[in-house]
Amino acid sequence: MPPFSFQAQEHTKDPHKGASAYSRRIANGSTHHTSALFFPFRDEVRVKHIIEQDSLRPDVIQAVEELSGQNVRECYQCAKCSAGCPIAPDMDLPPNQIMRFLQLGLPEIALRSRTIWLCASCETCTTRCPREVDLAAVMDALRNIVIREGRPISERSVTFFNRTFLRLIKKYGRVFEMELIGRFNVGTFHFFKDMTKAPKLFFRGRLKLWPSFKGRKTAKPVFRDIARLRAADEEADSGPSE
């Protein structure tokens, strides 16, 4: 059985018509025509996506559902998550489309997107969802899969910030803003980013020159437990030794 695929061709708007025809090609060579309305401010529309049977990854979908504890099929694409997301304008794919690609069995597109890294886990989407799907947990599961499998990360500055933040928490017991800003700016090659804000924060007492070690005793057991859990997961993944 040949894999199903479709490809929408690009057409220029005809001023005498209110819509443009798209060509849909099925793998067996037959052609169908549909119509789509143009927005007044657009001269051209390009839609191209090919779905092949080999690109379907039900195993990854199962891993996402196991890690998040959610059923991606519960989403019925009302898009309330995307409408309420404060980061949606900066995302390459809105949250509801991430869910749709998972429903279609195409997690690779979601795993390559910037959206899963820009998600702030504010849980606005989770709160607004009429189906009570925890989309924030799904985003977290996708990030975990990318890191666990060593896939390319589309927003490396986000993961760099997270690693730097946790390293400082482990070192001092709480975040040291001065060192965090310095390390992040140097690591992302934005050496003078927010430099003009530093004096104002310093004179208002919001930016300290020296770190505090008050929370170090509290943080140590947390990181010790994390290391133990990671070791247990690695042992479980490796399986019984021969």
N, C-alpha and C positions, 0 to 999 in steps of 0.2 A: 504494500500500500504506500503510495508516494506521500511525502510529508505535505501538509497543507501550508501554503504560503500565499500572501497577498502583497501587492505593491501598488501604492497609489502614485500615479504619475503627476508631474507638475504641469499646470495649464495656466495660461495668462487670461486674465478676466476679459470677457467680451463685453464691450460697453453696451451692446444691444440686448444682453441677457443678464439676469440677476443672479445666475449661478454658473458654476463651472463643473464640467463632468470629470470624474475621476475614473481611471481604468483599474479594475481589480482583476488580477490574473491568478488563476488557480493553477496548481502545479501540473494539471493535465493539459494546460494550454488554452482552456476556454476563457473567454473574456466577458465580464459583466460591466455595466455602467451604472453608476449612481450619481446623484447630484449633491452638491454642498453649497450653501449660501456663502457669499463673500461678505466680509466686513467692509464698510465704506472706505476705510482708510488703508486697506490693503490692495496691492496690485497683483500679488501672486500668493499662492498657497502651495506649500510642499508638505506632503504627508507620505512617509515611507517607513514601512515596518514589515519585516518578514518573520513569520513564525514557522519554524521547522520542528519536526518531531525530535530531532537530535538535541535541540536546545532546551527541551523540557527537563526540569530537574526536580522531580517529586521528592527526592531524598533530601535536598536542601530545604524544601518547604516543610518537610516533616521535622527537620532539625530546628527550624525557626519556631514551629508550633510547640515543640518540646521545651525549648529554652524560654519562650515567652509565656507558655501556658495559655495561649490564645488559639482560636480557630479562625484562620483568615477568611474562611468561607462565610463567616457571620456578617461580614461587611456587605452592605447593599449599595454602596457608592452614592450616598447622599451628599458627600463632600462637606459636611459640617466641620470635619477636622481641618480641612484646608482653608475653609472660610474663617475659622477662628485662630489659626496658627499665626503667632506673631513673627515667625521667621519665614513664612511661606514666600514672600516676595523675593527672597534671596536664594530660594531653593531651585534646583534645576528640574525637579519633579515634585509636584504637590503631594502631600501625604496620602491622599486617597488614591493617587496613581501608583504609589509604592504598593499599596494593598492590592490594587488591581493586577499588577504584574505578578504578585505572589499568587493570586487566585488563578491566573493563567498558566502557572507553572514556569514562570520566567524570572527566577530570582536573580539571575546574573545582572540584569539591568538595574535592579534595586541595589545590589551589592556594589555596583560601580558608581552609583549616584553620589552627588554631594549632599543630598538631602539627609541621609542617615547620620552624617557627621555634623551638619548644621543644627539638627534637632537638639533643643535645649532641655528636653525631658521635663518641660513645665507641666505636662499632662493636661493641657487645655483640650487637646483632641480626645483624650480619654474621658474627660468630664462631659464633653459635648456629644459623644457618640451615643445615638439612641439604641444601638445594639450592645452597648457596654463592652466594646472591644478595647482592650488596653493597647492602643497603638504605640504609646511610648515604650512599652515592653517589647513590642515587635521591632521597633527601631534599635533598641538595645541588643536584641538577639542578632539582628543583622550586623551590627558593629562587632559583636563577639565572634561571629563566623568569619568576618573579614580578617580580624586579628589572629584568630586561631589557625586559619588556613594559610596565613601569610600572603594574603592578596594585596594588590596595590591599594593604597589609601588615597582617596581623591582629595581629602583635606588634611594634609599632614600637619598643618599648624594646630589643628584641634587636638590631635593625639599628642603632639609635642607639649602643648599646654597642660594636658591631663597628666602626662608623665612628670613634668616639672613640678606641678602642683603637689602630686602625691609624694614626690621625692622630698620636698620641703616639709610636708606634714610628718613624714617619717623621721626627718632630721631634727626638726624643732618641736614637733608636737602640735604646731599650728602654722598657718601660712605667714611667711615673711614677705610682705608686699614688695619691698625694695628689691630683694633678690629675685623674686618671681618676675617682676617687670623687666629687670636687667637680663636675666637668662632668656626670657621669651623673646625680647626684642633682638638680642644677639643671635639666638637660634633661628629666628625667622628672617634675619637680615633686614629688620626694620629698626636700625640703630637709634634713630632719633624720634621714634614714635611716642607721642604723648609727653615729650620732654617739657613742653611749656606748662603742663598741668602739675608737674612734680613740685615746684615751689609752693603753689597754692595749697596742695595737700599737706605739705610738710609744715607750713606755718599754721595750719588749722589743726595740727596734731593727728592727721589721718595717715601720715606716712612716717614710719619709724626708721631711724638709722641703724638700730641694733635689733636683732631678733629676740624673741621671748621663748624660754624653754619650759614654760609652765605646764603645757599639755603633753610633754614628752612621755611621762610615765603612763598616761592614759592611752597614748597612741601606740606604744610598743606592743601591748597584747593584741591589738587589732591586726597589725601587720604580721605578727607571729601566727595568728589564726589563719590569715589569708595564705601565708606560705604553706601551712599545713594542708589546707584545702586544695591548693594547687598541686601539691605533691601527691595527694590522694587521687586527684583527677588524672594526673599523668600516669600514675600506677594503674588505674582502672582502664585507661585508654590503651596502655601497652599490653594489657592482658596478662594471663598467668605465664610465668617464666618456665622455660622447659627444664 
